[in-house]
């Protein structure tokens, strides 16, 4: 009788330990499964898919701090390209300058107003002159906010009789603003000024 009771007690303890072990294993498995599910969802949310030319391409989301140099350089390049790339067509000039002025503050508007008042843009149209900009390099100082930049480029002024190459050096700083269709990088150029803009070569056509 005592042996049966002892065996029953041992079996009960064994069953209880087995039940507790199975329960703990189940809870652990559930927790791991839930955690991995959340990780998978977060990784999925960090991916976007772009449809280009009938092909689906994957793009990954990232923190802005990881792309400041790339985005800032592209913003500065876009502004200068719009501002200095002109053709003898009023609509082209207005379209390019409108895009440029969305990317900068009143310092760029002031330069635009000065050039317009001096008849610079009307001279481009009447003289059948085109302007092209070739950017050599852009330096962004991202260690301190607002981010300072310097740009070095060659401005080509194409006239019917000659092509004039001018050295262009500018500087300014970048402030964070909201992204929009007109300003996709979310930067605004401030205190923009031209440090150098002088002839380096004249080619007769």
N, C-alpha and C positions, 0 to 999 in steps of 0.2 A: 504493500500500500504506500509506504513512504517512498519507495523507488518510483512508483507511478507518479506521485506528486512531484518528485524531484525532476523527473523527465518532462512533466507538463510545464513546470516552471522554467526549465531550460529551453523548451520549445517556444514558450511564450516570449522569453527574452530574445531568443534568436529571431522570432517573427517580428518583434518590435524593432530590433536593430535593422532587420532587412527592410521593413516598411520605412523607417527613418532614412535609411541610405537611399532607397528608391525615390523618396520624396525630395531629399536634398539634391539628388542627381537631376530630377525633373525640373526643380526650380532653377538650378544652375543652367541647364540646357535652355530653358525658357528665357532667362536673362541674357545669355549669350546670343540667342536667336534674335531677341528684340534689339540688342545693341548693334548687331551686324546689320539688321534691317534698317536702322536709323543711319548707320554709316553708308549703306548702299543708297539710300534716298538722298543723303547730302551730296554724295559723289555724282548722282544723276542730276541734281539741281545745279551743279557746277559745270554742266555741259550743255551747250546749245548746238543746234544743227542748222547749217546754212545751206540753202538750195542755190547753187550757182551753175548755170549752163546745164541744167538737167542732172547735176550730180549733187549728192548730199555730202557735205563736209562737216566734220565735228570741230567745234571750237570750245575751248575751256575758259571758264570764268576765273578771274584772279583779283587779288587786292590791287587797288590803284597804286599803292606805294611800290609795287613790283614793276610797274610800267611807266613811272613818271618820266624817266629819260626818253623813252621811245615816244610817248604821247606828246610831251613838251616839244621835242624836236620837230615832230610832224606838225604841231600847231604853229610853231614859228615859221617853218618852211611854207606851210599853206598860206599864212598871212602875207609873207613877202612875195610869194609867187603871184597871188591875186593882185597885190598892190603894184607890182612892177611889171607884170606881163600885160602888155597893152597892144592893141592893133588899131589901125585908122578907121575905127567904127565906133560911133557914140554909144551904141547899145552894148558892144563888147566892153568898152571902158566902164560904163555904168554898172554892168553886171559884175565885173571883176572887183571893182572898188566897193560895191555893195557887200559882196561876200567878205572882203578884207576888213571892212569897218565893223562887222559883227564880231571880229576876233580881237579887237583892240579898243582902247579907251579914247578919250578926247585928244591924246597926244598924236594919234594917227589922223584923227579928223582934222586937227589943226594943220598938219602937213598937207593933207588933201585940199583943204580950203585955200591954203597959200598957193599951191600949184594951180588950182582952178582959177583963182583971181589973177594970176600972172599970165593966163592964157596958155598954159603948158599943154593941156589936153586938147584944146582947139587947134594948137599947132601940130599935134600928132596927127589929127584928122586931116587938116589942110595940107600937110607936108607928106602924106602917105608914109608915115613913119611907124615902124613896129618896134616893140621892146620885148626882149627876152631876158630871163634871169637864170643863171647857172649857179646853183649853190655849191660852194666848196666845202664848208664845214659849219657846224653849229655846236656851240658849247653851252651846256646847261649846268648851272651851279645849284644842285638839288639839296645841298647840305643845310641850307638856311632858307626859310620862307619869308617873303615871296622869293621865288626862284629867279635868279638873274640869268640872262642869256647874252651871248654874243654871236653874231652871224657874219661870215665872210662869203662874199659872192662876187660874180662877174656879171655886170649888166651890159647887155648888147643892144645898141641903138642902131637899127637897120634903116638907113635912108636910101632913096633911089640911087644915090651916087657914092655912098660910103657905108661902112660898118664901123661904128665906134664902140670899143670895149672900155668899160669903166669899172674900176675897183669900187666895190660897195662893202662897207663895214657898218653894222648897226649894233645897238645894244638896247636893253630894256629889262623888264621883269615880268613874271607871270603870277597872276592871282587866280585861285580856284573860284570857279562859278558853276552854276548849274549847267548840265549838258542839255543841248537842244539840237534841233535839225540844223540850225544855223551855226551852232558851236558844238560839234560832236565831242571834242576833247575836254570841254569843261574848263578851259583856261581863258584868261583875259590878259592881253598884253598891255602893260602900263609903262609910263615914262619912256616911251620909245623915241629914240633919236638916232640920226645918221651921224656917224663919226667921220666917215670918209666916203667921198663919191667923186672920183677924179679919173680923167682919161688915162688909159695905159697903152692903148693901141688904136690906130686909125688905118683901116684897110679900104683902099679905093676900089670901087666895083667897076 
